[in-house]
Amino acid sequence: MSVATASDPLRDAAAPDCFATNLYYDRTHGMQAVKVLPGEFYATPRDLLLVTVLGSCVAACIRDPELGIGGMNHFMLPDTDVADPAGNSARYGSYAMEMLINHLIKLGAVRSRLEAKVFGGGAVIAGMTQANVGERNAEFVLKFLRTEGIRVVARDLNDIYPRKVYFFPASGRVLVKKLRNMHNDTIVSREIDYRSRLVQAPAGGEVELFI
């Protein structure tokens, strides 16, 4: 897997810090791809593949269907009540959604044509159901899109399984794999670690769904 260099045309030099930079060639699909990690987003007018893995996090895939301009974000928490600069982070849903939509518009997308497909919000961490983070994330993203007048054309939210999401912005196609085999706890461990770092920071078997 090759990561893009600073001269790579897929890298947006003017993009904010939370713009995903993990660029590689996906041999399975035979095309350039971008891995969107927690707290990141990516928007593009190009024919790329955007990929992320979700536990209780949520990803919104938003595009202008006429122009094929689209993007994806990946956020861990629905919002922050703290009124300070640390709250302006794509780790939070409100900021992540605004950043993605604004960047799509900068690329030429027309706001009134935007449509969304949303995924994630699984209750994947045992013993943390009381916090209902996944459920809150799912409720947040639907409420945000409804308030903004952006139509949700597909969704796969909640449940107890992690998901791997492949988004093709040019066509709008999404492939979701529910990861039912939890013997590999990489996703859960990563999410627990990431959530812990957010608190401390200053700021198997698979089912394929073609949506």
C-alpha positions as CSV (number, residue, x, y, z in Angstrom):
1,M,0.0,0.0,0.0
2,S,1.5,3.3,-1.0
3,V,0.8,6.6,0.8
4,A,0.6,9.8,-1.2
5,T,3.5,12.2,-1.0
6,A,3.1,16.0,-0.8
7,S,3.3,16.2,-4.5
8,D,0.5,13.7,-5.1
9,P,-2.4,15.3,-7.0
10,L,-4.9,13.7,-4.7
11,R,-3.7,15.7,-1.8
12,D,-5.3,19.1,-1.3
13,A,-2.6,21.4,0.0
14,A,-5.2,24.0,1.0
15,A,-7.3,21.6,3.0
16,P,-7.7,21.8,6.8
17,D,-5.9,19.5,9.2
18,C,-8.7,17.0,9.5
19,F,-8.7,16.4,5.7
20,A,-7.8,12.7,5.3
21,T,-4.3,12.1,3.9
22,N,-4.1,8.3,4.0
23,L,-4.1,7.7,0.2
24,Y,-3.4,4.4,-1.5
25,Y,-4.2,2.2,-4.5
26,D,-7.0,-0.3,-3.8
27,R,-6.1,-3.5,-5.7
28,T,-9.4,-5.1,-5.0
29,H,-11.4,-2.4,-6.8
30,G,-8.5,-1.3,-9.1
31,M,-8.6,2.4,-8.2
32,Q,-7.1,5.1,-6.1
33,A,-8.6,5.2,-2.6
34,V,-8.6,7.3,0.5
35,K,-8.9,5.8,4.0
36,V,-10.9,8.2,6.3
37,L,-9.9,7.8,9.9
38,P,-11.8,9.0,13.0
39,G,-11.9,12.8,13.1
40,E,-11.2,13.1,9.4
41,F,-13.2,13.8,6.2
42,Y,-12.4,13.8,2.5
43,A,-14.3,15.5,-0.4
44,T,-13.5,15.1,-4.1
45,P,-14.7,15.7,-7.6
46,R,-12.5,12.8,-8.8
47,D,-13.4,9.1,-9.4
48,L,-12.0,7.8,-6.1
49,L,-12.9,5.2,-3.5
50,L,-13.4,6.5,0.1
51,V,-13.1,3.8,2.8
52,T,-13.7,3.8,6.6
53,V,-14.3,1.3,9.4
54,L,-17.0,2.2,12.0
55,G,-17.9,1.0,15.4
56,S,-20.1,3.5,17.4
57,C,-18.8,6.2,15.1
58,V,-20.9,7.5,12.2
59,A,-19.9,8.3,8.7
60,A,-22.0,10.5,6.3
61,C,-21.5,10.0,2.6
62,I,-22.7,13.2,0.9
63,R,-22.7,14.0,-2.8
64,D,-24.1,16.1,-5.6
65,P,-25.7,13.5,-7.9
66,E,-25.6,15.7,-11.0
67,L,-21.9,16.5,-10.7
68,G,-20.6,13.4,-9.0
69,I,-18.8,15.5,-6.4
70,G,-18.9,13.7,-3.0
71,G,-17.2,13.1,0.3
72,M,-17.2,11.2,3.5
73,N,-16.6,12.1,7.2
74,H,-16.1,10.0,10.3
75,F,-17.0,11.3,13.7
76,M,-16.9,9.8,17.2
77,L,-19.2,12.1,19.2
78,P,-22.4,13.9,18.2
79,D,-21.5,17.3,19.6
80,T,-19.7,19.3,22.3
81,D,-21.2,21.6,24.9
82,V,-17.8,23.2,25.6
83,A,-17.7,26.7,24.0
84,D,-14.0,26.8,23.3
85,P,-11.7,26.3,20.3
86,A,-11.1,22.6,21.2
87,G,-14.8,21.9,20.2
88,N,-14.0,22.9,16.6
89,S,-12.8,19.5,15.7
90,A,-14.1,16.9,13.2
91,R,-14.2,14.4,16.1
92,Y,-17.6,16.1,16.7
93,G,-20.5,15.5,14.4
94,S,-21.6,19.1,14.1
95,Y,-18.2,20.3,13.0
96,A,-17.6,17.2,10.9
97,M,-20.8,17.7,9.0
98,E,-20.2,21.5,8.4
99,M,-16.7,20.9,7.2
100,L,-17.7,18.2,4.7
101,I,-20.6,20.2,3.3
102,N,-18.7,23.4,3.1
103,H,-15.8,21.7,1.3
104,L,-18.2,20.0,-1.2
105,I,-19.7,23.4,-2.0
106,K,-16.1,24.8,-2.5
107,L,-15.6,22.1,-5.1
108,G,-18.7,23.1,-7.0
109,A,-21.5,21.0,-5.5
110,V,-24.9,22.7,-5.3
111,R,-26.3,22.6,-1.7
112,S,-29.9,22.1,-2.8
113,R,-29.0,19.0,-4.7
114,L,-27.0,17.3,-1.9
115,E,-28.1,13.9,-0.8
116,A,-26.7,11.6,2.0
117,K,-26.1,8.0,2.9
118,V,-25.3,7.4,6.6
119,F,-23.8,4.5,8.4
120,G,-22.5,3.3,11.8
121,G,-23.6,4.0,15.3
122,G,-23.2,0.3,16.4
123,A,-23.2,-0.7,20.1
124,V,-19.9,-2.5,19.7
125,I,-18.2,-1.8,23.1
126,A,-19.4,-4.1,25.9
127,G,-20.2,-2.3,29.1
128,M,-20.6,1.1,27.5
129,T,-24.3,0.8,26.4
130,Q,-25.3,3.2,29.1
131,A,-23.5,6.1,27.3
132,N,-25.5,5.2,24.1
133,V,-22.8,6.9,22.0
134,G,-23.6,5.0,18.8
135,E,-27.4,5.7,19.2
136,R,-26.7,9.4,19.9
137,N,-24.5,9.6,16.9
138,A,-27.1,8.0,14.7
139,E,-29.8,10.3,16.0
140,F,-27.6,13.3,15.6
141,V,-26.7,12.8,12.0
142,L,-30.4,12.2,11.0
143,K,-31.5,15.3,12.8
144,F,-28.7,17.4,11.4
145,L,-29.5,16.4,7.8
146,R,-33.2,16.9,8.3
147,T,-32.6,20.4,9.7
148,E,-30.3,21.2,6.8
149,G,-32.8,19.9,4.2
150,I,-30.4,17.3,2.9
151,R,-32.3,14.1,1.8
152,V,-31.2,10.8,3.3
153,V,-31.4,8.2,0.5
154,A,-29.9,5.3,2.4
155,R,-29.0,4.4,5.9
156,D,-27.6,1.5,7.9
157,L,-27.4,2.6,11.6
158,N,-27.2,1.1,15.1
159,D,-27.1,-2.7,15.6
160,I,-24.2,-4.3,17.5
161,Y,-21.7,-4.9,14.7
162,P,-18.8,-2.8,13.3
163,R,-19.0,-1.9,9.6
164,K,-16.6,-1.3,6.8
165,V,-17.9,1.2,4.3
166,Y,-16.7,1.7,0.7
167,F,-18.1,4.9,-0.9
168,F,-17.7,5.7,-4.6
169,P,-18.6,9.4,-4.8
170,A,-18.6,9.6,-8.6
171,S,-21.5,7.0,-8.9
172,G,-22.9,7.3,-5.4
173,R,-22.6,3.5,-4.9
174,V,-21.9,2.3,-1.4
175,L,-20.7,-1.2,-0.2
176,V,-21.2,-1.9,3.5
177,K,-19.7,-5.0,5.1
178,K,-21.0,-5.8,8.6
179,L,-18.2,-7.4,10.5
180,R,-19.9,-10.2,12.5
181,N,-16.8,-12.1,13.6
182,M,-15.6,-10.3,16.7
183,H,-12.7,-12.6,17.4
184,N,-10.5,-9.8,15.9
185,D,-11.0,-7.0,18.4
186,T,-8.9,-4.5,16.5
187,I,-11.9,-2.2,15.8
188,V,-13.1,-2.2,19.4
189,S,-9.6,-1.7,20.8
190,R,-9.0,1.2,18.4
191,E,-12.3,2.8,19.3
192,I,-11.6,2.5,23.1
193,D,-8.2,4.0,22.6
194,Y,-9.4,6.8,20.5
195,R,-12.2,7.7,22.8
196,S,-9.8,7.7,25.7
197,R,-7.5,10.1,23.9
198,L,-10.5,12.4,23.1
199,V,-11.2,12.6,26.9
200,Q,-7.6,13.4,27.6
201,A,-7.0,15.7,24.7
202,P,-7.2,19.4,25.0
203,A,-9.8,19.6,22.6
204,G,-15.0,-13.1,10.6
205,G,-18.2,-13.6,8.9
206,E,-19.3,-10.6,6.8
207,V,-22.6,-9.6,5.3
208,E,-22.4,-7.4,2.2
209,L,-25.1,-4.8,1.5
210,F,-25.1,-2.9,-1.8
211,I,-26.8,0.4,-1.3
